[in-house]
Every structure is written in structure tokens, then in C-alpha cells.
Amino acid sequence: MTGFFVNVLTWINNLVGNYGWSIVLFTLLIRVVLLPLDIKSKKSMRQISKIQPKLQALQKKYANDKDKLNQKTMELYRKEHVSPTAGCLPMLISLPILWIMFSAMRTLGNEYTIQMILDMKATNTLPNLQSWLWIKNVFQPDSFAATILPPVGSTLAMIRPANGSAILTAENIAAAVEYMASSDYSHLAAALAPATAFTIQPIRFLFINTTLTLPNSFANVFQYGNGLFILPILAGASQFLMTKIMNGKQTPEQKEAQAQQNAQSQSNPMNSPVMKWFFPIFSVWICATSNAAFSIYWMAANVIQIVQQLAVNWYFERQDAKAAIAAQNTDDSSI
């Protein structure tokens, strides 16, 4: 799947001519594909909320017989045509897509970086970079502490050859690593590197390696830093807002329905109190340590999902309002 995502992104980029906007368009495409599952999830939760009185009656009747309670609950779900696990489908699909995108962005970043360094070696000139809005190179982190080019001493040797990639071969990687150790590369990189107080390289945490470069002045931050740390902040804020929108306006019946879904499947971590804070913090960290291309995907996915969630909520609220008016008219006509 990683290769498929890389091919689709490359195809979109060939049409658009910018990887940043290509990622936004690809993210929009993914969210459109997942929209029917989001609608089904919301519909399932609302169906469960409507049968809460029946569920509570079963819980009281079979409070001392858990097996019987589970049996009767499932019978009620079948009778009412309710799928208790439908609410977990978007999360079960979104998480694998997230990790596939992370792998795809890493592969694209590695290919772009190796090819860029090989081009620098051949021409002895600075490359044309893939910029996006305030970010000068989308395949470096969006951070004032990140250099525009990979800093001298970067651990490119950790890049592994990739099957099917004409760029990520053992020979190309070795040639890029050798050139980055030369004075020619250091002189070119120095033209785009901020004056630094000190550099820590590499910082290793889990499966991510990153180099922290601290600038001497604010002038160096804006002139030489690769980004302004905007994407990590937007990713964390949008993740928190998305959680609030998904869970903040639920009625007591809907909250009970969500609890029923969680009891049937423990696969939805978004409803854990710890995860509600963990995911925004994790969003900031992962986007601060990953290349900006992946951060663009993370932020765009959150923003698009927020808009979708608001639209879905509005649709179902409008349907409920119409149903209430129709019921009132029926009661009035029967008097």
C-alpha cells in the first residue's frame, strides 16, 4: 500500500507541480472516500441512542446474568437493525491509512533528499526546493530549528534501499552519504544554514531520528529556518478541536449510546479520557519530528474531518427537526 500511495501522490504532483498542495488534494480524496463510513458511524450512534430505554431495561432485568444480558442485547440490535460496531469503522480504517501515509511521506522524503544531494554533487549548485507557503523544503520539518537542507552529519546512512525505487538504491545512498561528508556539500549547505548556538544530532526516539539546530538570533529563524513551527501547533489544535466536536455536543442518550458501542468494541481509543489529551500532544510531537509533508497531511486530514463532522451533525439535526415537526403535525391532526 505504501508504494500505491507514493505513486498516487507522484501522479498528482505531476499535475499540480507542488508536493504540498498535492498532499492536500490527496488528503481531501481520502476523506471523501471515508465519508460514507463517517455517516454510517454517526447514524449507528443515533440509532443506539433511540433504543437506550430498551437497553437500560435489559440491563436491569439481567443485571446478575452477564451472558444472558449480552445475548438479549444482541437480539435487540438485530431486531432494531443496529450495528454496535459501526461507530468504530472510521477509526479502524483511518489509523492504518495514517501509518501508510507516514511511510509514504518518509519514502518520498528519502527519494527527494537522495536525488537532491546527487544533483548537488553533479552540478555543485544549490537545488530548487519543494516549498509550500511558509515552508522552504517540505521534506524537512516545519520548525525554526530545522535547516533547509539536511545538515552535515545527518544520518542518511540509516536510509535503506527500497524495492521498486530507482532512486533508493544502495549505490545512490552510499554516494549521497559520501558527498554529504565532503567540504563541497558543507560549503553549499552553509549558504542556507542558520548560524547556530549548538547542534544536537541525532535525537533518537522510537523509530524517529532528528537533528536539532538552534539559531543564534530571531533574524536567523526567519531567514534560514525551514519553517515556523506552525504545522505542529495547527495539528495539535485541530486534533483537540476535532475531539471536542465529536464528543462535546452529545445528548445523555448519545453519550450512553457511545458507551454501548465502546462496550461492544474497545477499538476506538478516541473516547478514552487519556487519549483525548494524548492525541493532541502526540500530534504536536509527531509533526515536529517528521518532515513537513507528513505534517501537511495530518493537519489537512484534521481540518477536513472537522468540516465533515460539522456537516454531518447539521444534516442529522435537520432530519431530527423535520421528524419532530412531522410528529407534531400528526398529533395535532389526531385531536
VMD Tcl script that draws the C-alpha trace (Angstrom):
set ca {
  {0.00 0.00 0.00}
  {2.88 2.40 0.66}
  {4.01 2.08 -2.96}
  {0.47 2.73 -4.18}
  {0.19 5.90 -2.09}
  {3.60 7.09 -3.32}
  {2.54 6.51 -6.94}
  {-0.76 8.38 -6.48}
  {0.98 11.32 -4.80}
  {3.61 11.42 -7.54}
  {0.88 11.38 -10.20}
  {-1.00 14.25 -8.51}
  {2.26 16.18 -8.14}
  {2.94 15.78 -11.86}
  {-0.38 17.54 -12.48}
  {-0.17 20.18 -9.74}
  {3.58 20.79 -9.65}
  {3.80 21.19 -5.88}
  {4.01 18.40 -3.30}
  {2.42 20.49 -0.56}
  {-0.79 21.10 -2.50}
  {-0.67 17.57 -3.91}
  {-0.80 16.21 -0.37}
  {-3.77 18.48 0.48}
  {-5.66 17.22 -2.59}
  {-4.80 13.59 -1.82}
  {-5.96 14.05 1.77}
  {-9.25 15.51 0.53}
  {-9.67 12.47 -1.74}
  {-9.10 10.09 1.18}
  {-11.62 11.89 3.39}
  {-14.24 11.83 0.61}
  {-13.76 8.06 0.28}
  {-14.16 7.64 4.06}
  {-17.18 9.97 4.31}
  {-19.79 7.18 3.90}
  {-18.23 5.36 6.87}
  {-18.33 8.55 8.95}
  {-22.02 8.98 8.13}
  {-22.72 5.33 8.94}
  {-20.91 5.70 12.27}
  {-22.92 8.76 13.24}
  {-26.16 7.10 12.15}
  {-25.38 3.99 14.19}
  {-24.73 6.03 17.32}
  {-28.01 7.88 16.90}
  {-29.90 4.60 16.38}
  {-28.44 3.22 19.59}
  {-29.43 6.40 21.44}
  {-33.05 5.85 20.39}
  {-33.17 2.35 21.91}
  {-31.50 3.36 25.18}
  {-34.67 2.83 27.25}
  {-34.88 -0.77 25.97}
  {-31.18 -1.34 26.64}
  {-31.49 0.02 30.16}
  {-34.48 -2.22 30.79}
  {-32.42 -5.24 29.73}
  {-29.54 -4.15 31.97}
  {-31.87 -4.01 34.98}
  {-33.60 -7.27 34.16}
  {-30.39 -9.26 33.62}
  {-28.09 -7.38 35.97}
  {-26.91 -10.63 37.56}
  {-26.60 -12.65 34.35}
  {-24.00 -11.12 32.02}
  {-24.24 -13.90 29.44}
  {-27.99 -13.53 29.18}
  {-27.66 -9.75 29.02}
  {-25.22 -9.96 26.10}
  {-27.49 -12.43 24.31}
  {-30.61 -10.27 24.73}
  {-28.70 -7.11 23.80}
  {-27.51 -8.63 20.53}
  {-31.05 -9.85 19.82}
  {-32.32 -6.29 20.33}
  {-29.66 -4.93 17.98}
  {-30.70 -7.39 15.29}
  {-34.37 -6.59 15.78}
  {-33.77 -2.84 15.53}
  {-31.26 -3.24 12.65}
  {-28.50 -1.60 14.66}
  {-24.78 -2.29 14.18}
  {-23.00 -1.60 17.50}
  {-19.54 -1.75 15.92}
  {-20.26 0.63 13.03}
  {-19.03 3.57 15.07}
  {-15.55 2.07 15.23}
  {-15.13 1.55 11.47}
  {-13.74 5.03 10.67}
  {-11.05 4.70 13.34}
  {-10.18 1.14 12.32}
  {-9.58 2.33 8.75}
  {-8.12 5.79 9.49}
  {-5.30 4.52 11.69}
  {-3.81 2.15 9.06}
  {-4.10 4.93 6.47}
  {-2.25 7.26 8.85}
  {0.69 4.88 9.19}
  {0.71 4.15 5.46}
  {0.87 7.90 4.80}
  {3.69 8.25 7.31}
  {5.60 5.53 5.46}
  {4.76 7.10 2.07}
  {5.95 10.54 3.19}
  {9.14 9.02 4.54}
  {9.75 7.20 1.25}
  {9.07 10.33 -0.81}
  {11.27 12.37 1.53}
  {14.10 9.87 1.26}
  {13.84 9.75 -2.53}
  {13.71 13.52 -2.83}
  {16.64 14.01 -0.44}
  {18.89 11.42 -2.09}
  {18.11 12.75 -5.58}
  {18.67 16.34 -4.41}
  {22.08 15.52 -2.95}
  {23.10 13.60 -6.07}
  {22.07 16.60 -8.20}
  {24.10 18.90 -5.96}
  {27.07 16.60 -6.38}
  {26.72 16.66 -10.17}
  {26.19 20.42 -10.54}
  {27.88 21.80 -7.41}
  {24.96 24.24 -7.06}
  {22.11 24.72 -4.63}
  {18.94 22.79 -5.56}
  {15.46 24.01 -6.41}
  {13.49 23.15 -3.29}
  {9.92 21.89 -2.87}
  {8.41 24.79 -0.90}
  {4.86 25.29 0.41}
  {3.55 28.55 1.84}
  {5.95 29.43 4.70}
  {7.92 26.16 4.44}
  {11.05 26.25 2.28}
  {11.51 22.47 1.94}
  {8.51 20.22 2.63}
  {10.81 17.22 3.14}
  {12.40 18.82 6.21}
  {10.46 19.51 9.45}
  {8.36 22.66 9.80}
  {10.49 24.19 12.51}
  {12.65 27.23 13.10}
  {15.21 24.75 14.45}
  {15.31 22.70 11.22}
  {17.74 23.51 8.44}
  {16.51 23.84 4.87}
  {18.97 21.20 3.66}
  {19.91 18.10 5.65}
  {22.67 19.28 7.98}
  {26.20 17.96 7.63}
  {26.43 14.74 9.61}
  {22.79 13.74 9.06}
  {22.18 10.03 9.43}
  {21.33 9.34 5.78}
  {23.15 6.05 6.19}
  {20.02 4.84 8.03}
  {18.05 5.10 4.78}
  {17.55 1.64 3.34}
  {17.20 0.65 -0.33}
  {13.55 0.33 -1.39}
  {12.26 -2.31 -3.76}
  {10.90 -0.75 -6.93}
  {12.60 2.61 -6.36}
  {15.13 3.67 -8.98}
  {16.47 6.31 -6.58}
  {16.74 4.48 -3.26}
  {19.45 2.05 -4.30}
  {22.46 1.06 -2.22}
  {24.79 2.79 -4.68}
  {22.88 6.09 -4.65}
  {22.57 6.13 -0.88}
  {26.28 5.45 -0.44}
  {27.17 8.18 -2.95}
  {24.89 10.69 -1.17}
  {26.35 9.86 2.23}
  {29.88 10.21 0.87}
  {29.11 13.58 -0.74}
  {27.49 14.94 2.43}
  {30.77 14.27 4.25}
  {32.71 16.37 1.73}
  {33.69 20.02 2.01}
  {31.78 20.80 -1.21}
  {28.47 19.91 0.43}
  {29.30 21.69 3.68}
  {30.07 24.90 1.76}
  {26.78 24.73 -0.14}
  {24.78 23.81 2.94}
  {26.35 26.67 4.87}
  {24.78 29.12 2.44}
  {21.32 28.04 3.63}
  {22.12 27.04 7.21}
  {21.40 29.32 10.17}
  {24.20 30.46 12.41}
  {23.84 28.10 15.33}
  {24.46 28.23 19.03}
  {24.89 24.45 19.07}
  {23.64 21.35 17.30}
  {22.43 18.08 18.79}
  {22.50 15.17 16.37}
  {20.81 12.88 16.18}
  {18.00 12.84 18.72}
  {16.54 9.33 18.65}
  {13.11 8.42 19.98}
  {11.29 5.26 18.99}
  {11.70 4.98 15.20}
  {12.45 8.66 14.50}
  {15.84 10.32 14.23}
  {16.09 14.09 14.04}
  {18.79 16.74 14.32}
  {18.12 19.81 16.47}
  {19.79 23.01 15.32}
  {19.33 26.09 17.49}
  {19.70 29.52 15.82}
  {21.57 32.40 17.39}
  {19.00 35.12 16.65}
  {15.43 35.70 15.56}
  {16.74 37.01 12.24}
  {18.25 33.61 11.56}
  {14.95 31.95 12.47}
  {13.00 33.71 9.71}
  {15.81 33.84 7.15}
  {17.30 30.37 7.41}
  {14.93 28.17 9.41}
  {12.92 25.75 7.28}
  {9.61 26.63 8.96}
  {7.93 28.46 11.79}
  {6.54 25.50 13.79}
  {3.05 26.37 12.58}
  {2.03 22.92 11.33}
  {2.73 21.12 14.64}
  {0.67 23.73 16.51}
  {-2.17 23.55 13.97}
  {-2.09 19.74 14.11}
  {-2.42 19.67 17.90}
  {-5.10 22.37 17.99}
  {-7.16 20.75 15.22}
  {-6.87 17.33 16.89}
  {-8.19 18.77 20.15}
  {-10.99 20.63 18.37}
  {-11.97 17.53 16.41}
  {-12.30 15.53 19.65}
  {-14.44 18.27 21.20}
  {-16.73 18.40 18.16}
  {-17.11 14.62 18.02}
  {-17.98 14.25 21.70}
  {-18.82 17.69 23.07}
  {-22.45 18.13 21.88}
  {-23.75 14.67 22.62}
  {-27.01 14.31 24.49}
  {-27.09 12.00 27.55}
  {-28.71 9.34 25.36}
  {-25.98 9.70 22.72}
  {-23.27 9.50 25.37}
  {-24.86 6.32 26.66}
  {-25.03 5.04 23.09}
  {-21.34 5.77 22.64}
  {-20.62 3.86 25.85}
  {-22.61 0.92 24.47}
  {-20.51 0.98 21.28}
  {-17.32 1.05 23.31}
  {-18.55 -1.87 25.40}
  {-19.06 -3.89 22.21}
  {-15.66 -2.90 20.76}
  {-12.64 -1.48 22.53}
  {-11.08 -0.42 19.21}
  {-11.98 3.27 19.41}
  {-9.34 4.99 21.56}
  {-10.66 8.48 20.86}
  {-13.22 8.16 23.66}
  {-10.70 7.44 26.40}
  {-10.14 10.47 28.67}
  {-6.40 9.90 28.48}
  {-6.45 9.65 24.69}
  {-8.39 12.91 24.38}
  {-5.29 14.67 25.66}
  {-2.74 12.20 24.36}
  {-3.68 12.59 20.70}
  {-3.27 16.42 20.55}
  {0.08 16.20 22.36}
  {1.15 13.30 20.15}
  {0.09 15.32 17.08}
  {2.42 18.16 18.05}
  {5.32 15.78 18.69}
  {4.96 13.67 15.55}
  {4.59 16.74 13.31}
  {7.56 18.44 14.96}
  {9.83 15.47 14.32}
  {8.52 14.39 10.90}
  {9.02 16.07 7.57}
  {6.57 18.84 6.76}
  {4.96 16.74 4.01}
  {3.52 14.35 6.59}
  {2.58 17.27 8.85}
  {0.59 18.79 5.97}
  {-1.33 15.53 5.64}
  {-2.00 15.31 9.39}
  {-3.20 18.89 9.65}
  {-5.26 18.77 6.44}
  {-6.91 15.48 7.47}
  {-7.95 17.01 10.80}
  {-9.34 20.19 9.25}
  {-11.27 18.32 6.53}
  {-12.67 15.87 9.09}
  {-13.81 18.76 11.31}
  {-15.71 20.29 8.38}
  {-17.20 16.90 7.51}
  {-18.25 16.27 11.11}
  {-19.96 19.66 11.35}
  {-21.77 18.99 8.07}
  {-22.88 15.50 9.17}
  {-24.09 16.85 12.53}
  {-26.03 19.59 10.76}
  {-27.64 17.06 8.40}
  {-28.83 14.73 11.17}
  {-30.02 17.62 13.35}
  {-32.06 18.88 10.40}
  {-33.50 15.39 9.87}
  {-34.45 15.21 13.56}
  {-36.11 18.63 13.36}
  {-38.17 17.54 10.33}
  {-39.19 14.33 12.11}
  {-40.25 16.28 15.20}
  {-42.35 18.67 13.10}
  {-43.97 15.76 11.27}
  {-44.76 14.04 14.59}
  {-46.26 17.26 15.97}
  {-48.42 17.71 12.91}
  {-49.64 14.14 13.24}
  {-50.55 14.69 16.90}
  {-52.36 17.92 16.06}
  {-54.36 16.30 13.29}
  {-55.48 13.48 15.59}
  {-57.01 15.86 18.10}
}
mol new
graphics top color blue
foreach p $ca { graphics top sphere $p radius 0.5 }
foreach p [lrange $ca 0 end-1] q [lrange $ca 1 end] { graphics top cylinder $p $q radius 0.2 }
display resetview
